[in-house]
């Protein structure tokens, strides 16, 4: 019998059970992430400019990339309202964009 902690001895019981459970999960995640980029983000650079008052430039791209990564990582949905709410949390205290 394989040692505890190896792939063959997991919370799923064995490697075959692990594969049966995890492969569909990975395929689902991959289908959600493949092809996702700054261009498919539900928040545009124009949104960022208007909501933050940030001047056009590199900072807007950096903000957009960070939100894209948060969507890809599953921390926030690619939903415009959710992304705007997250963006508004970045506004300096006491200021309303």
N, C-alpha and C positions, 0 to 999 in steps of 0.2 A: 504494500500500500504506500502511495506517495506521502512524503512528509507534509505535515500541516503547513499551510502558507503557500504551497505551490499552486500552479494554475489548476491542476487536477483536483485539488481539495479546496474548494471555495465555498462561499455561502450558498452557492447553487448546487453543491453536492459533488459535481465532477466537471471535467472540462467540456464534455458534450452538453451538459445542462447549461453551462456558462455560455457556450457558443450559441445555443438555441435561444437564450435570453438576450445576449448582448449584440449579436450581429444585426437583428432587426432594429434595435435601438440606435446603433451606429449608422445604419443605412438611413434611418429617418433623420438623424442629426445632419448627416452629410447632405441629404437632399435639401435641407433648409439652409445650409451654409454655402454650398457650391454656387458660385456665380454671384454671391452677395458682395457688394462693394459700396463705396461712398455714393455711387450713382443710384443705387437702389434703396438708399436710406430714405425714410419718409420725412426727413428734415432736410431742407435745402440750405445752401450757403446764404441765400437771400433771407431765409427765416432767421438764421443765426445773426446776420447783420442787423435786421430790424428789431429782433427781440433783445439783443444784448447791447446794441449801440457800438459794438466793436467795429473799428474801421476795416475796410477791405484789406486783405492781405493774408499772410501765412497763418496767423492765429485762427482765422475762420476755418481753414483747411485742417488744422490740428484739432480743433474742436469737433469738426465733422468726423475725422478719423477716429477720435476717441469714442464718439457715440456709435459709430459703426462697429467698433470692437466690442462695446458693451452689448449691442444687439447680438452679434455673433456669439459672444460668450453666454448669452441667455440671461443677462442681468436686467434687460429692459426689452419689451416687445418693439417691433418695428412699426409702431403706431404713432402717428404725428402728435396726437394729444399727449401721449406718455413722454415722448421725446421733448416736446415743448415744456412740459412740467419739469423734467430733469434739467433742461437748459435754464429755466427761470431760477432754479436753485443755485445756479452759478453766478447770478447777478450779485453785485456787491450789496452788502447789507444796507437797508434804508433806501435803495434805489429801485425804481420800477422801470424796466425797459419800455 
